Amino acid sequence: MIKKLITTVAGAAALSVALGATAQADMAYAPEELSTEQGAANLYQRIQATAETQCDSRLNHDSVIKYRAVRDRCVSDVVDDLVHKVNDPRLEKIHNERKNSV
């Protein structure tokens, strides 16, 4: 089960998504990053990288095929949650375009 949490700290937003019992995906961003298309695209890339890193660290590598499917689902869920937490139209547009192109 993924629990969701967002907090704002001194002008910067911190995103956190709990992955299971102990692991957590954390990242911070400046709201100003969302003021341009390029800034939103850069933030989206960071969200994607954060999700991949956290999911990779949580999964075992018993079966490459099984691992790939579970990892992809984990990354997708974490990215969905973090994008939803930011709640920015530019970021959501980028996210929807990437999801629809896959």
KOLMI-212741 format. One record per residue (C-alpha): residue number from 1; residue in three letters; z, y negated, x. Coordinates in steps of 0.05 Angstrom, whole numbers, padded with zeros to 5 digits, always signed. Each point is the difference from the previous one (the first is absolute). Layout:
N
   i  aa      w      v      u
 NUM ALA      Z      Y      X
...
//
This chain:
102
   i  aa      w      v      u
   1 MET +00000 +00000 +00000
   2 ILE -00018 -00069 +00027
   3 LYS +00049 -00056 -00014
   4 LYS -00024 -00071 +00004
   5 LEU +00034 -00063 +00027
   6 ILE -00022 -00070 +00017
   7 THR +00041 -00057 +00028
   8 THR -00015 -00070 +00024
   9 VAL +00033 -00023 +00064
  10 ALA -00004 -00071 +00027
  11 GLY -00071 -00015 -00021
  12 ALA -00027 +00068 +00019
  13 ALA -00006 +00059 -00046
  14 ALA +00024 +00068 +00020
  15 LEU -00028 +00062 -00032
  16 SER +00034 +00066 -00002
  17 VAL -00019 +00066 -00031
  18 ALA +00048 +00059 +00005
  19 LEU -00035 +00066 +00016
  20 GLY +00045 +00057 -00020
  21 ALA +00073 +00002 +00022
  22 THR -00001 -00034 +00068
  23 ALA -00067 -00029 +00021
  24 GLN -00021 -00070 -00020
  25 ALA -00063 -00042 +00008
  26 ASP +00020 -00071 +00018
  27 MET -00042 -00060 +00017
  28 ALA +00003 -00075 -00004
  29 TYR -00053 -00051 -00015
  30 ALA -00004 -00075 -00008
  31 PRO -00022 -00023 -00069
  32 GLU -00049 -00048 +00035
  33 GLU -00040 +00061 +00022
  34 LEU -00023 +00007 -00072
  35 SER -00029 -00070 -00003
  36 THR -00068 +00024 +00026
  37 GLU -00045 +00060 -00010
  38 GLN +00004 +00016 +00074
  39 GLY +00076 -00005 +00000
  40 ALA +00003 +00047 -00060
  41 ALA -00048 +00048 +00035
  42 ASN +00043 +00000 +00062
  43 LEU +00063 +00013 -00040
  44 TYR -00035 +00057 -00036
  45 GLN -00017 +00031 +00067
  46 ARG +00072 -00005 +00022
  47 ILE +00024 +00032 -00066
  48 GLN -00049 +00057 +00011
  49 ALA +00023 +00010 +00073
  50 THR +00073 -00001 -00022
  51 ALA -00012 +00052 -00053
  52 GLU -00038 +00045 +00048
  53 THR +00054 -00005 +00053
  54 GLN +00056 +00015 -00048
  55 CYS -00035 +00057 -00035
  56 ASP -00020 +00031 +00067
  57 SER +00071 -00001 +00024
  58 ARG +00025 +00035 -00064
  59 LEU -00049 +00057 -00005
  60 ASN -00002 +00064 +00040
  61 HIS -00065 +00027 +00027
  62 ASP +00002 +00073 -00024
  63 SER -00069 -00001 -00030
  64 VAL -00053 -00051 +00016
  65 ILE -00033 +00004 -00068
  66 LYS +00066 -00003 -00038
  67 TYR +00026 -00054 +00046
  68 ARG -00062 -00043 -00010
  69 ALA +00005 +00003 -00076
  70 VAL +00075 -00014 -00001
  71 ARG -00007 -00056 +00052
  72 ASP -00057 -00033 -00038
  73 ARG +00041 +00002 -00065
  74 CYS +00061 -00028 +00036
  75 VAL -00040 -00057 +00032
  76 SER -00033 -00016 -00066
  77 ASP +00067 -00003 -00037
  78 VAL +00033 -00043 +00053
  79 VAL -00059 -00049 +00003
  80 ASP -00001 -00004 -00076
  81 ASP +00074 -00015 -00002
  82 LEU -00002 -00053 +00055
  83 VAL -00061 -00035 -00029
  84 HIS +00033 +00000 -00068
  85 LYS +00063 -00030 +00029
  86 VAL -00038 -00057 +00033
  87 ASN -00032 -00015 -00068
  88 ASP -00056 -00044 +00027
  89 PRO -00069 -00002 -00033
  90 ARG -00038 -00002 +00067
  91 LEU +00038 +00059 +00027
  92 GLU -00009 +00039 -00065
  93 LYS -00074 -00014 +00000
  94 ILE -00007 +00027 +00071
  95 HIS +00041 +00061 -00019
  96 ASN -00040 +00015 -00062
  97 GLU -00066 -00008 +00038
  98 ARG +00023 +00049 +00054
  99 LYS +00026 +00050 -00051
 100 ASN -00065 -00002 -00039
 101 SER -00043 +00009 +00062
 102 VAL +00034 +00066 +00019
//
